Amino acid sequence: MAINDTYWQTTITNVNELRRGAVWGLYHEIGHNFQQGKYWSWSSLGETTCNLFSFKLAKRMEAAGIPNAWPAKHPAVPGATLKALQFAASSDGAKNFDNSNDAIIGNDPFARLTPFLQMFDKIPANWGYPGQGDG
């Protein structure tokens, strides 16, 4: 959860860091404040769905004229995405997305992020509802 500490204060007020897009941790902590456990942040997704806001805020920063903000950057995302796609393509009929012991995705919050990002990519902003232009 976002707290009033030195990291928070120096990151949110550092224009160079914001322009560089090096603020994943800040956005991650903000994301914890918006999670809805009853609906889409169940059991093993506590450290996953808070990262949705890293992507949301990076997209808004890009729209505000900060091109380096998008895509949201974290070194674990590319490898985890590949693991998640491998998990989806595997022939194991007993897949359990919520299983922390899965041989492919294990307890990787970034691998569990992939299906949500795929939905962001496929469902357009304002899909039948008024809202933000960026979704």
C-alpha positions, 0 to 999 in steps of 0.5 A: 500500500502506498505510504508516506515515506522517503521512497514515495515522496522522492519518486512521486516528485522526481520528474526525471524518474517519471519521464524515464518510466522508472516508477513501477514500484510507485505504481505497484503500491498505488495499485494495492489501494485499488484492489477489490479482493471480492471481485478480481484479486482473489487468493494468489493474486494479491501481488498480481492485480496491483500491477494492473495499475502500473500499466494503467498509469504508464498508459496515462503518462504516455497520453500526457506526453511522457513517451518513455512511460509506456510500456510499463517497465519491470525486468520480470515481465517479459520472461513471465509473459513467456511462461504464462503463454507456455502454461496456456499452451501446455497440454496438461488438462488439469491447469490451475491458474491459482495453483502456486505449485504449478511447474510452469508458472509457480508463484509468479505474480507477473505470469498471472498478470498476462491474462489480464493484460491480454484482456486490456489489449482486446477490450477497447476503452469505453466498451459500451460504457462512458469512461476514460479514453484510455480504458 
